Amino acid sequence: MPRAARHLLIGGLFIMTMGIAAATAANESDLELTIVNPKTLHDPSPNGYSTAVIVPAGARVAYISGQGGQDATGALSPNFAVQVRQAYANLGAALDALGARPDQVAKLTVFVVDHDMSKLGVLTQAVKDMFGEALPAQTLIPVPKLAIDPMLFEVEAVVVLK
């Protein structure tokens, strides 16, 4: 099957999709993500993520660049929890721009400046508020700083488009 790579930039959002021939279009139920949490591993869902997520064959995939806690004016609160909530609101806006929903997010990568266990509750609650039971796979990476000095948090996502 021929495939073509296309790049699209939407308001700081970098998306890479793989073109699929129209004749192979799947119905929506064929494009649902499958969440895998093996019974032989610790259940990660109380911490706001799943062990693995299977993306169905034939799905288009979008990559959402890291979303920080800046509001529409570019301002950043000095408060970690406020930045986390705003970053997830920004992620929601990026999903909306793609015509996607949170249950289409297969993978998150979060970056936390000076991470410690006190921040984990804030992160877990934000993910559960946005994703409910459809928790994506997720990796948290502690970092000493991000692109802009006052940034304390950033989240990027891999999304399956229908």
DSSP file with accessible surface (Angstrom, degrees, kcal/mol):
  #  RESIDUE AA STRUCTURE BP1 BP2  ACC     N-H-->O    O-->H-N    N-H-->O    O-->H-N    TCO  KAPPA ALPHA  PHI   PSI    X-CA   Y-CA   Z-CA
    1    1 A M              0   0  143      0, 0.0     2,-0.1     0, 0.0     0, 0.0   0.000 360.0 360.0 360.0 128.6    0.0    0.0    0.0
    2    2 A P        -     0   0  115      0, 0.0     2,-0.4     0, 0.0    19,-0.3  -0.392 360.0-165.6 -67.9 140.7    1.5    3.4   -0.9
    3    3 A R        -     0   0  182     17,-0.1     2,-0.4    -2,-0.1    17,-0.1  -0.982   6.7-166.6-127.5 143.2    2.2    5.7    2.0
    4    4 A A        -     0   0   58     -2,-0.4    15,-2.2    15,-0.3     2,-0.4  -0.993  15.1-138.0-129.6 135.4    3.0    9.4    2.0
    5    5 A A  E     -A   18   0A  59     -2,-0.4     2,-0.4    13,-0.2    13,-0.2  -0.772  22.5-173.9 -92.2 134.7    4.3   11.5    4.9
    6    6 A R  E     -A   17   0A 130     11,-1.4    11,-1.5    -2,-0.4     2,-0.4  -0.985  11.1-153.0-128.2 142.7    2.8   14.9    5.4
    7    7 A H  E     -A   16   0A 121     -2,-0.4     2,-0.4     9,-0.2     9,-0.2  -0.932  13.3-177.7-115.7 140.2    3.8   17.5    7.9
    8    8 A L  E     -A   15   0A  95      7,-1.7     7,-2.0    -2,-0.4     2,-0.6  -0.998  13.0-159.1-140.2 130.8    1.4   20.1    9.2
    9    9 A L  E     +A   14   0A 128     -2,-0.4     2,-0.5     5,-0.2     5,-0.2  -0.953  14.2 175.2-112.9 118.3    2.1   23.0   11.6
   10   10 A I  E >  S-A   13   0A  63      3,-2.2     3,-1.3    -2,-0.6    87,-0.1  -0.924  70.7 -39.7-125.8 104.3   -1.0   24.4   13.4
   11   11 A G  T 3  S-     0   0   88     -2,-0.5     3,-0.1     1,-0.3    -1,-0.1   0.883 125.5 -37.1  49.5  50.1   -0.3   27.1   16.0
   12   12 A G  T 3  S+     0   0   53      1,-0.2     2,-0.6     0, 0.0    -1,-0.3   0.570 112.1 125.5  81.9   7.3    2.9   25.5   17.3
   13   13 A L  E <   -A   10   0A   5     -3,-1.3    -3,-2.2    51,-0.1     2,-0.6  -0.892  47.0-157.3-104.8 118.0    1.5   22.0   17.0
   14   14 A F  E     -A    9   0A  85     -2,-0.6     2,-0.4    -5,-0.2    49,-0.2  -0.842  14.8-179.1 -99.5 124.4    3.6   19.6   14.9
   15   15 A I  E     -A    8   0A   5     -7,-2.0    -7,-1.7    -2,-0.6     2,-0.5  -0.974  12.5-170.3-124.7 135.5    1.7   16.8   13.4
   16   16 A M  E     -A    7   0A  66     -2,-0.4     2,-0.3    -9,-0.2    -9,-0.2  -0.989  14.2-179.7-124.2 124.8    3.0   13.9   11.3
   17   17 A T  E     -A    6   0A  15    -11,-1.5   -11,-1.4    -2,-0.5     2,-0.6  -0.893  25.3-135.4-123.2 154.2    0.5   11.7    9.7
   18   18 A M  E     -A    5   0A  60     -2,-0.3   -13,-0.2   -13,-0.2     2,-0.1  -0.945  30.0-126.0-107.9 119.8    0.8    8.6    7.5
   19   19 A G        -     0   0   13    -15,-2.2     2,-0.4    -2,-0.6   -15,-0.3  -0.392  22.7-159.7 -66.0 138.6   -1.6    8.8    4.5
   20   20 A I        -     0   0   53    -17,-0.1   -17,-0.1    -2,-0.1     5,-0.1  -0.976  27.2-104.9-121.1 133.7   -3.9    5.8    4.1
   21   21 A A    >   -     0   0   43     -2,-0.4     3,-1.9   -19,-0.3     4,-0.1  -0.277  27.0-125.8 -57.1 138.7   -5.6    4.9    0.8
   22   22 A A  G >  S+     0   0   93      1,-0.3     3,-1.7     2,-0.2    -1,-0.1   0.833 107.4  64.9 -58.5 -32.1   -9.3    5.8    0.9
   23   23 A A  G 3  S+     0   0  103      1,-0.3    -1,-0.3     3,-0.0    -2,-0.1   0.721 100.9  51.6 -66.0 -17.4  -10.3    2.2   -0.1
   24   24 A T  G <  S+     0   0   67     -3,-1.9    -1,-0.3     2,-0.0    -2,-0.2   0.239  75.9 142.0-104.1  13.4   -8.8    0.9    3.2
   25   25 A A    <   -     0   0   82     -3,-1.7     2,-0.2    -4,-0.1    34,-0.1  -0.324  40.2-146.8 -58.7 132.0  -10.7    3.3    5.5
   26   26 A A        -     0   0   45     32,-0.2     2,-0.1     1,-0.1    -1,-0.1  -0.650  17.1-106.3 -97.7 158.0  -11.8    1.5    8.7
   27   27 A N    >   -     0   0   91     -2,-0.2     3,-1.3     1,-0.1     4,-0.4  -0.378  39.7-100.6 -78.4 164.5  -15.0    2.2   10.6
   28   28 A E  G >  S+     0   0  116      1,-0.3     3,-1.7     2,-0.2    -1,-0.1   0.859 120.2  57.3 -57.7 -38.2  -14.6    4.0   14.0
   29   29 A S  G >  S+     0   0   74      1,-0.3     3,-0.9     2,-0.2    -1,-0.3   0.800 100.7  59.4 -66.9 -23.7  -14.9    0.9   16.1
   30   30 A D  G <  S+     0   0   93     -3,-1.3    -1,-0.3     1,-0.2    -2,-0.2   0.611 101.9  55.9 -75.4 -12.9  -11.9   -0.6   14.3
   31   31 A L  G <  S+     0   0   13     -3,-1.7    -1,-0.2    -4,-0.4    -2,-0.2   0.208  76.7 125.2-106.9  16.1   -9.8    2.4   15.4
   32   32 A E    <   -     0   0  119     -3,-0.9     2,-0.2    -4,-0.1    72,-0.1  -0.486  62.7-116.6 -75.5 144.3  -10.2    2.2   19.1
   33   33 A L        -     0   0   33     70,-0.4     2,-0.6    -2,-0.2    22,-0.2  -0.529  20.2-139.3 -76.4 146.3   -7.2    2.0   21.3
   34   34 A T  E     -B   54   0B  78     20,-1.9    20,-3.0    -2,-0.2     2,-0.4  -0.943  12.7-149.7-109.5 118.9   -6.6   -1.2   23.4
   35   35 A I  E     -B   53   0B  69     -2,-0.6     2,-0.5    18,-0.2    18,-0.2  -0.748  11.1-163.5 -89.2 133.3   -5.3   -0.6   26.9
   36   36 A V  E     +B   52   0B  52     16,-2.9    16,-1.7    -2,-0.4    15,-0.3  -0.972  20.6 164.1-124.7 117.5   -3.1   -3.3   28.3
   37   37 A N        -     0   0   50     -2,-0.5     6,-0.1    14,-0.2    -2,-0.0  -0.831  32.1-143.3-127.5  89.9   -2.4   -3.6   32.1
   38   38 A P    >   -     0   0   45      0, 0.0     3,-1.7     0, 0.0    -2,-0.0  -0.238  10.3-134.7 -58.9 139.3   -1.0   -7.1   32.6
   39   39 A K  T 3  S+     0   0  206      1,-0.3     4,-0.1     4,-0.0     0, 0.0   0.707 104.2  66.0 -64.9 -20.1   -2.0   -8.8   35.8
   40   40 A T  T 3  S+     0   0  134      2,-0.1     2,-0.3     0, 0.0    -1,-0.3   0.506  99.0  62.8 -81.1  -4.0    1.6   -9.9   36.3
   41   41 A L  S <  S-     0   0   96     -3,-1.7    10,-0.0     1,-0.0     2,-0.0  -0.841 101.2 -86.4-116.5 158.7    2.7   -6.2   36.7
   42   42 A H        -     0   0  145     -2,-0.3    -2,-0.1     1,-0.1    -1,-0.0  -0.349  51.0-107.7 -58.3 137.4    1.8   -3.6   39.3
   43   43 A D        -     0   0   78      1,-0.2     4,-0.2    -4,-0.1    -1,-0.1  -0.582  34.1-172.4 -72.7 113.6   -1.5   -1.8   38.3
   44   44 A P    > > +     0   0    2      0, 0.0     3,-1.9     0, 0.0     5,-1.0   0.600  60.8  94.4 -83.4  -9.9   -0.4    1.7   37.2
   45   45 A S  G > 5S+     0   0   34      1,-0.3     3,-2.0     2,-0.2     5,-0.1   0.829  76.2  60.5 -59.5 -33.6   -3.9    3.1   36.9
   46   46 A P  G 3 5S+     0   0   71      0, 0.0    -1,-0.3     0, 0.0    82,-0.1   0.797 105.2  52.2 -62.1 -21.5   -4.0    4.6   40.4
   47   47 A N  G < 5S-     0   0   64     -3,-1.9    -2,-0.2     2,-0.2    80,-0.1   0.313 126.7-101.0 -94.8   5.7   -1.0    6.7   39.3
   48   48 A G  T < 5S+     0   0    0     -3,-2.0     2,-0.3     1,-0.3    -3,-0.2   0.741  86.7  79.3  89.3  25.4   -2.8    8.0   36.1
   49   49 A Y      < -     0   0   81     -5,-1.0     2,-0.3    86,-0.1    -1,-0.3  -0.963  63.9-124.5-153.5 169.7   -1.4    5.8   33.4
   50   50 A S  B     -c  137   0C   3     86,-1.8    88,-0.6    -2,-0.3   -13,-0.1  -0.850  24.1-124.2-114.0 156.1   -1.6    2.4   31.6
   51   51 A T  S    S-     0   0   56     -2,-0.3     2,-0.3   -15,-0.3   -14,-0.2   0.926  88.4  -7.3 -64.9 -45.6    1.2    0.0   31.0
   52   52 A A  E     -B   36   0B  39    -16,-1.7   -16,-2.9    85,-0.1     2,-0.4  -0.988  55.4-155.0-151.0 156.2    0.7   -0.2   27.3
   53   53 A V  E     -B   35   0B  27     -2,-0.3     2,-0.5   -18,-0.2   -18,-0.2  -0.996  15.3-143.5-135.9 129.3   -1.7    1.0   24.6
   54   54 A I  E     -B   34   0B  93    -20,-3.0   -20,-1.9    -2,-0.4    -2,-0.0  -0.832   9.4-150.4 -96.4 126.3   -2.1   -0.8   21.2
   55   55 A V        -     0   0   56     -2,-0.5   -22,-0.1   -22,-0.2     3,-0.1  -0.818  26.6-116.8 -92.8 128.6   -2.8    1.5   18.2
   56   56 A P    >   -     0   0   25      0, 0.0     3,-1.4     0, 0.0   -25,-0.1  -0.277  31.9 -95.1 -67.7 152.6   -4.9   -0.3   15.6
   57   57 A A  T 3  S+     0   0  100      1,-0.2     3,-0.1   -27,-0.1     0, 0.0  -0.321 109.6  27.8 -61.2 144.0   -3.6   -1.0   12.1
   58   58 A G  T 3  S+     0   0   49      1,-0.3    -1,-0.2    -3,-0.1   -32,-0.2   0.474  88.4 137.5  83.7   1.8   -4.5    1.6    9.6
   59   59 A A    <   -     0   0   15     -3,-1.4     2,-0.4   -29,-0.1    -1,-0.3  -0.519  52.6-129.4 -81.7 147.6   -4.7    4.4   12.1
   60   60 A R  E     -D  161   0C  82    101,-1.1   101,-3.0    -2,-0.2     2,-0.4  -0.785  25.3-149.8 -88.7 141.9   -3.3    7.9   11.4
   61   61 A V  E     -D  160   0C  30     -2,-0.4     2,-0.4    99,-0.2    99,-0.2  -0.938  10.2-165.3-119.1 135.2   -1.1    9.1   14.2
   62   62 A A  E     -D  159   0C   0     97,-3.1    97,-3.3    -2,-0.4     2,-0.6  -0.927   9.9-148.2-116.9 145.3   -0.5   12.7   15.3
   63   63 A Y  E     -D  158   0C 111     -2,-0.4     2,-0.6    95,-0.2    95,-0.2  -0.959  10.3-154.3-114.0 117.4    2.3   14.0   17.5
   64   64 A I  E     -D  157   0C   4     93,-3.1    93,-1.5    -2,-0.6     3,-0.1  -0.815  20.1-125.0 -95.3 124.0    1.4   17.0   19.7
   65   65 A S  E     -     0   0C  43     -2,-0.6    90,-0.1    91,-0.2    92,-0.1  -0.154  48.0 -66.4 -59.4 161.3    4.4   19.1   20.7
   66   66 A G  E     -     0   0C  19     90,-0.1     2,-0.6    88,-0.1    90,-0.3  -0.239  50.2-152.3 -54.8 127.2    5.1   19.8   24.4
   67   67 A Q  E     -D  155   0C  37     88,-3.3    88,-1.8    -3,-0.1     2,-0.1  -0.929  13.7-167.2-106.0 121.4    2.4   21.9   25.9
   68   68 A G  E     -D  154   0C   4     -2,-0.6    22,-0.2    86,-0.2    86,-0.2  -0.279  38.1 -90.6 -95.2-171.8    3.4   24.1   28.8
   69   69 A G  S    S+     0   0    4     84,-0.6     8,-0.5    -2,-0.1     2,-0.2   0.124  75.3 132.3 -90.7  21.6    1.4   26.0   31.3
   70   70 A Q        -     0   0   44      6,-0.1     6,-0.2    16,-0.1     5,-0.1  -0.518  49.0-138.3 -73.4 141.0    1.3   29.3   29.4
   71   71 A D    >   -     0   0   65      4,-2.3     3,-2.1    -2,-0.2    -1,-0.1  -0.197  43.3 -78.7 -83.9-174.4   -2.1   31.0   29.1
   72   72 A A  T 3  S+     0   0  113      1,-0.3    -1,-0.1     2,-0.1    -2,-0.1   0.750 134.1  51.1 -61.7 -22.1   -3.2   32.6   25.8
   73   73 A T  T 3  S-     0   0  118      2,-0.1    -1,-0.3     0, 0.0    -3,-0.0   0.493 119.9-108.1 -91.1  -5.0   -1.1   35.7   26.5
   74   74 A G  S <  S+     0   0   48     -3,-2.1    -2,-0.1     1,-0.3     2,-0.1   0.425  70.6 146.0  92.7  -0.3    2.0   33.5   27.2
   75   75 A A        -     0   0   49     -5,-0.1    -4,-2.3     1,-0.0     2,-0.4  -0.440  34.5-154.0 -73.8 145.3    2.0   34.2   30.9
   76   76 A L        -     0   0   35     -6,-0.2    -6,-0.1    -2,-0.1     7,-0.0  -0.980  10.1-135.5-120.9 127.4    3.2   31.5   33.3
   77   77 A S        -     0   0   36     -8,-0.5     6,-0.1    -2,-0.4    -8,-0.1  -0.507  14.8-133.7 -70.8 148.5    2.0   31.1   36.9
   78   78 A P  S    S+     0   0  121      0, 0.0     2,-0.5     0, 0.0    -1,-0.1   0.609  81.7  98.5 -76.6  -6.9    4.8   30.4   39.4
   79   79 A N     >  -     0   0   83      1,-0.1     4,-2.3     2,-0.0     5,-0.2  -0.690  67.8-148.9 -89.2 125.7    2.5   27.7   40.9
   80   80 A F  H  > S+     0   0   25     -2,-0.5     4,-2.5     1,-0.2     5,-0.2   0.922  97.1  49.8 -57.2 -49.6    3.2   24.1   39.7
   81   81 A A  H  > S+     0   0   21      1,-0.2     4,-2.5     2,-0.2    -1,-0.2   0.893 110.4  50.7 -61.3 -38.8   -0.5   23.0   40.0
   82   82 A V  H  > S+     0   0   55      1,-0.2     4,-2.5     2,-0.2    -1,-0.2   0.932 110.8  49.0 -65.4 -42.1   -1.7   26.0   38.0
   83   83 A Q  H  X S+     0   0    1     -4,-2.3     4,-2.7     2,-0.2    -2,-0.2   0.907 110.6  50.7 -64.0 -40.6    0.8   25.3   35.3
   84   84 A V  H  X S+     0   0    0     -4,-2.5     4,-2.3     2,-0.2     5,-0.2   0.950 111.3  47.3 -62.6 -48.1   -0.2   21.6   35.1
   85   85 A R  H  X S+     0   0  151     -4,-2.5     4,-2.0     1,-0.2    -2,-0.2   0.920 114.5  47.2 -59.5 -42.7   -3.9   22.4   34.8
   86   86 A Q  H  X S+     0   0   60     -4,-2.5     4,-2.8     2,-0.2    -1,-0.2   0.907 109.1  54.0 -67.5 -38.8   -3.2   25.0   32.1
   87   87 A A  H  X S+     0   0    0     -4,-2.7     4,-2.4     1,-0.2    -1,-0.2   0.915 110.2  46.8 -62.5 -40.7   -0.9   22.6   30.2
   88   88 A Y  H  X S+     0   0   13     -4,-2.3     4,-2.4     2,-0.2    -1,-0.2   0.862 110.7  52.4 -70.7 -32.3   -3.7   20.0   30.1
   89   89 A A  H  X S+     0   0   54     -4,-2.0     4,-2.1    -5,-0.2    -2,-0.2   0.920 110.4  48.9 -64.5 -40.5   -6.1   22.7   29.0
   90   90 A N  H  X S+     0   0   32     -4,-2.8     4,-2.2     2,-0.2    -2,-0.2   0.902 109.5  51.5 -65.2 -39.8   -3.7   23.5   26.2
   91   91 A L  H  X S+     0   0    0     -4,-2.4     4,-2.6     1,-0.2    -2,-0.2   0.923 108.2  52.4 -61.6 -42.1   -3.4   19.9   25.3
   92   92 A G  H  X S+     0   0   17     -4,-2.4     4,-2.6     1,-0.2    -2,-0.2   0.904 108.1  50.7 -59.9 -40.1   -7.2   19.7   25.2
   93   93 A A  H  X S+     0   0   58     -4,-2.1     4,-2.1     2,-0.2    -1,-0.2   0.898 109.7  50.2 -65.6 -39.1   -7.2   22.7   22.8
   94   94 A A  H  X S+     0   0   11     -4,-2.2     4,-1.2     2,-0.2    -2,-0.2   0.916 110.4  49.9 -65.0 -41.5   -4.6   21.0   20.6
   95   95 A L  H >X>S+     0   0    1     -4,-2.6     5,-2.9     1,-0.2     3,-0.6   0.933 109.4  51.7 -61.2 -44.6   -6.8   17.8   20.5
   96   96 A D  H ><5S+     0   0  125     -4,-2.6     3,-1.3     1,-0.2    -1,-0.2   0.900 105.1  55.9 -57.8 -41.3   -9.8   20.0   19.6
   97   97 A A  H 3<5S+     0   0   60     -4,-2.1    -1,-0.2     1,-0.3    -2,-0.2   0.801 110.3  46.0 -63.4 -26.8   -7.8   21.5   16.7
   98   98 A L  H <<5S-     0   0   33     -4,-1.2    -1,-0.3    -3,-0.6    -2,-0.2   0.482 115.1-116.0 -88.6  -8.0   -7.2   18.0   15.4
   99   99 A G  T <<5S+     0   0   67     -3,-1.3     2,-0.2    -4,-0.6    -3,-0.2   0.789  73.8 133.4  73.7  28.3  -10.9   16.9   15.9
  100  100 A A      < -     0   0    4     -5,-2.9    -1,-0.3    -6,-0.2    -2,-0.1  -0.705  47.8-141.5-113.3 161.8   -9.7   14.4   18.5
  101  101 A R    >   -     0   0   99     -2,-0.2     3,-2.2    -3,-0.1     4,-0.2  -0.782  33.1-104.1-114.5 162.4  -10.9   13.4   22.0
  102  102 A P  G >  S+     0   0   45      0, 0.0     3,-2.1     0, 0.0    29,-0.1   0.850 117.2  65.4 -56.1 -32.6   -8.8   12.5   25.0
  103  103 A D  G 3  S+     0   0   73      1,-0.3   -70,-0.4    56,-0.0    28,-0.0   0.537  93.4  63.1 -72.6   1.0   -9.6    8.8   24.6
  104  104 A Q  G <  S+     0   0    6     -3,-2.2    56,-3.1   -72,-0.1     2,-0.6   0.419  76.7 106.1 -98.7  -0.7   -7.7    8.9   21.3
  105  105 A V  E <   +E  159   0C   3     -3,-2.1    54,-0.3    54,-0.2     3,-0.1  -0.712  42.5 177.5 -82.2 120.1   -4.4    9.7   23.1
  106  106 A A  E     +     0   0C   6     52,-2.5    31,-2.2    -2,-0.6     2,-0.4   0.813  63.8  17.0 -90.0 -34.6   -2.2    6.6   23.1
  107  107 A K  E     -Ef 158 137C  58     51,-1.4    51,-2.6    29,-0.2     2,-0.4  -0.999  55.9-168.2-148.3 135.9    0.9    8.0   24.9
  108  108 A L  E     -Ef 157 138C   0     29,-2.4    31,-1.8    -2,-0.4     2,-0.4  -0.950   3.5-165.8-116.9 145.5    1.9   11.0   27.0
  109  109 A T  E     -Ef 156 139C  21     47,-2.2    47,-2.6    -2,-0.4     2,-0.4  -0.998  13.5-168.0-125.8 125.2    5.4   12.1   27.9
  110  110 A V  E     -Ef 155 140C   0     29,-2.9    31,-3.1    -2,-0.4     2,-0.5  -0.920   9.3-156.5-116.2 143.0    5.5   14.6   30.8
  111  111 A F  E     -Ef 154 141C  39     43,-2.7    43,-1.7    -2,-0.4     2,-0.5  -0.979  11.0-170.2-118.8 126.6    8.6   16.7   31.8
  112  112 A V  E >   -Ef 153 142C   0     29,-1.8    31,-2.5    -2,-0.5     3,-0.9  -0.975  19.2-133.4-124.7 123.1    8.7   18.0   35.4
  113  113 A V  E 3  S- f   0 143C   9     39,-2.2    32,-0.1    -2,-0.5    39,-0.0  -0.575  90.0  -7.5 -73.9 130.2   11.2   20.5   36.7
  114  114 A D  T 3  S-     0   0  112     29,-1.8    -1,-0.3    -2,-0.3    38,-0.0   0.892  92.1-156.5  50.0  50.9   12.7   19.3   40.0
  115  115 A H    <   +     0   0   52     -3,-0.9     2,-0.3    28,-0.2    -1,-0.1  -0.243  23.0 162.9 -59.3 138.8   10.3   16.5   40.3
  116  116 A D    >>  -     0   0   75     26,-0.0     3,-1.8     0, 0.0     4,-0.5  -0.935  53.7 -94.8-146.6 169.9    9.6   15.1   43.8
  117  117 A M  H >> S+     0   0  136     -2,-0.3     3,-0.8     1,-0.3     4,-0.7   0.753 116.2  70.1 -62.9 -22.8    6.8   12.9   45.2
  118  118 A S  H 34 S+     0   0   94      1,-0.2     4,-0.5     2,-0.2    -1,-0.3   0.789  98.5  51.7 -65.1 -23.1    4.8   15.9   46.3
  119  119 A K  H <> S+     0   0   32     -3,-1.8     4,-2.1     1,-0.2    -1,-0.2   0.683  90.0  78.6 -85.2 -17.9    4.1   16.7   42.6
  120  120 A L  H <X S+     0   0   42     -3,-0.8     4,-3.0    -4,-0.5     5,-0.2   0.887  89.5  53.6 -62.7 -38.9    2.8   13.2   41.8
  121  121 A G  H  X S+     0   0   50     -4,-0.7     4,-2.3     1,-0.2    -1,-0.2   0.906 109.1  49.2 -62.3 -40.9   -0.6   13.8   43.3
  122  122 A V  H  > S+     0   0   48     -4,-0.5     4,-2.1     2,-0.2    -1,-0.2   0.934 114.1  45.9 -62.7 -45.5   -1.1   16.9   41.2
  123  123 A L  H  X S+     0   0    5     -4,-2.1     4,-2.2     2,-0.2    -2,-0.2   0.929 112.2  49.8 -64.7 -46.2   -0.1   15.1   38.0
  124  124 A T  H  X S+     0   0   19     -4,-3.0     4,-2.6     1,-0.2     5,-0.2   0.925 111.3  48.8 -60.6 -43.9   -2.2   12.1   38.7
  125  125 A Q  H  X S+     0   0  106     -4,-2.3     4,-2.7    -5,-0.2    -1,-0.2   0.918 109.8  51.7 -64.8 -41.3   -5.3   14.2   39.4
  126  126 A A  H  X S+     0   0   11     -4,-2.1     4,-1.8     2,-0.2    -1,-0.2   0.915 112.0  46.4 -62.7 -41.6   -4.8   16.2   36.2
  127  127 A V  H  X S+     0   0    1     -4,-2.2     4,-3.2     1,-0.2     5,-0.4   0.932 113.7  47.6 -67.2 -45.1   -4.5   13.1   34.0
  128  128 A K  H  X S+     0   0   75     -4,-2.6     4,-2.1     1,-0.2    -2,-0.2   0.886 109.7  54.1 -64.7 -37.3   -7.5   11.4   35.6
  129  129 A D  H  < S+     0   0  117     -4,-2.7    -1,-0.2    -5,-0.2    -2,-0.2   0.900 118.3  35.3 -61.7 -39.0   -9.6   14.6   35.2
  130  130 A M  H  < S+     0   0   37     -4,-1.8    -2,-0.2    -5,-0.2    -1,-0.2   0.878 131.0  27.0 -83.4 -38.4   -8.8   14.7   31.5
  131  131 A F  H >< S-     0   0   12     -4,-3.2     3,-1.7     1,-0.2    -3,-0.2   0.590  77.2-170.8-107.3 -12.6   -8.7   11.0   30.6
  132  132 A G  T 3< S-     0   0   36     -4,-2.1    -1,-0.2    -5,-0.4    -2,-0.1  -0.351  74.5 -17.5  58.7-127.1  -11.0    9.3   33.1
  133  133 A E  T 3  S+     0   0  180      1,-0.2     2,-1.8    -2,-0.1    -1,-0.3   0.646 122.7  82.9 -85.7 -16.4  -10.7    5.5   32.8
  134  134 A A    <   +     0   0   35     -3,-1.7    -1,-0.2    -6,-0.1   -29,-0.1  -0.435  67.4 178.3 -87.5  64.2   -9.1    5.6   29.3
  135  135 A L        -     0   0    6     -2,-1.8   -86,-0.1   -86,-0.1     3,-0.1  -0.537  18.6-139.8 -75.7 124.8   -5.6    6.3   30.7
  136  136 A P        -     0   0    1      0, 0.0   -86,-1.8     0, 0.0   -29,-0.2  -0.278  30.4 -88.9 -74.0 165.7   -2.9    6.5   28.1
  137  137 A A  E     -cf  50 107C  14    -31,-2.2   -29,-2.4   -88,-0.2     2,-0.3  -0.439  57.7-171.0 -64.2 150.8    0.6    5.0   28.4
  138  138 A Q  E     - f   0 108C  29    -88,-0.6     2,-0.4   -31,-0.2   -29,-0.2  -0.996  25.5-162.9-154.4 144.1    2.8    7.6   30.0
  139  139 A T  E     - f   0 109C  66    -31,-1.8   -29,-2.9    -2,-0.3     2,-0.5  -0.998  11.4-154.5-127.3 132.1    6.4    8.4   30.9
  140  140 A L  E     - f   0 110C  51     -2,-0.4   -29,-0.2   -31,-0.2    -2,-0.0  -0.925  10.5-168.8-104.6 127.5    7.4   11.1   33.4
  141  141 A I  E     - f   0 111C  65    -31,-3.1   -29,-1.8    -2,-0.5     2,-0.2  -0.957  13.8-143.4-119.7 112.2   10.9   12.5   32.9
  142  142 A P  E     - f   0 112C  80      0, 0.0   -29,-0.2     0, 0.0     3,-0.0  -0.556  26.8-178.5 -70.5 136.3   12.4   14.7   35.7
  143  143 A V  E     - f   0 113C  28    -31,-2.5   -29,-1.8    -2,-0.2   -28,-0.2  -0.961  36.5-132.1-135.1 154.3   14.4   17.6   34.2
  144  144 A P  S    S-     0   0  110      0, 0.0     2,-0.3     0, 0.0    -1,-0.1   0.815  88.3 -14.3 -75.9 -30.1   16.5   20.4   35.7
  145  145 A K        -     0   0  126    -32,-0.1     2,-0.2   -33,-0.1     4,-0.1  -0.980  61.0-135.9-162.6 164.8   14.8   23.0   33.5
  146  146 A L        -     0   0   20      5,-0.4     5,-0.1     2,-0.4     8,-0.0  -0.477  49.9 -73.4-115.3-170.7   12.6   23.4   30.4
  147  147 A A  S    S+     0   0   94     -2,-0.2     2,-0.5     1,-0.1     0, 0.0   0.811 121.2  41.1 -58.8 -35.8   12.7   25.8   27.3
  148  148 A I  S >  S-     0   0   80      1,-0.1     3,-2.5     0, 0.0    -2,-0.4  -0.964  87.6-127.0-117.8 130.0   11.6   28.8   29.3
  149  149 A D  T 3  S+     0   0  118     -2,-0.5    -3,-0.2     1,-0.3    -1,-0.1   0.828 106.2  49.1 -48.2 -45.0   13.0   29.4   32.8
  150  150 A P  T 3  S+     0   0   71      0, 0.0    -1,-0.3     0, 0.0     2,-0.2   0.617  85.2 111.9 -75.2  -6.6    9.7   29.8   34.6
  151  151 A M    <   +     0   0    6     -3,-2.5    -5,-0.4     1,-0.2     3,-0.1  -0.491  34.7 170.3 -68.4 132.0    8.2   26.6   33.0
  152  152 A L        +     0   0   39      1,-0.3   -39,-2.2    -2,-0.2     2,-0.3   0.505  62.9  27.9-113.4 -13.3    7.8   23.8   35.6
  153  153 A F  E     + E   0 112C   0    -41,-0.2   -84,-0.6   -70,-0.0     2,-0.3  -0.998  53.2 177.9-153.3 146.5    5.8   21.3   33.5
  154  154 A E  E     -DE  68 111C  42    -43,-1.7   -43,-2.7    -2,-0.3     2,-0.4  -0.984   7.9-165.2-150.9 141.9    5.3   20.2   29.9
  155  155 A V  E     -DE  67 110C   0    -88,-1.8   -88,-3.3    -2,-0.3     2,-0.3  -0.997   3.8-174.5-131.2 131.2    3.2   17.4   28.3
  156  156 A E  E     - E   0 109C  76    -47,-2.6   -47,-2.2    -2,-0.4     2,-0.3  -0.893  12.0-158.0-120.0 158.6    3.4   16.0   24.8
  157  157 A A  E     -DE  64 108C   4    -93,-1.5   -93,-3.1    -2,-0.3     2,-0.5  -0.968  21.0-145.4-140.5 151.5    1.1   13.4   23.3
  158  158 A V  E     -DE  63 107C  36    -51,-2.6   -52,-2.5    -2,-0.3   -51,-1.4  -0.978  31.6-167.3-112.5 124.5    0.7   10.8   20.6
  159  159 A V  E     -DE  62 105C   0    -97,-3.3   -97,-3.1    -2,-0.5     2,-0.6  -0.928  19.8-139.7-121.9 137.3   -2.8   10.7   19.3
  160  160 A V  E     -D   61   0C   1    -56,-3.1     2,-0.3    -2,-0.4   -99,-0.2  -0.853  24.2-149.7 -93.8 120.1   -4.7    8.2   17.1
  161  161 A L  E      D   60   0C  10   -101,-3.0  -101,-1.1    -2,-0.6   -61,-0.1  -0.726 360.0 360.0 -92.3 142.5   -6.8   10.1   14.5
  162  162 A K              0   0   75     -2,-0.3  -134,-0.1   -63,-0.2  -135,-0.1  -0.568 360.0 360.0 -96.8 360.0  -10.0    8.5   13.3
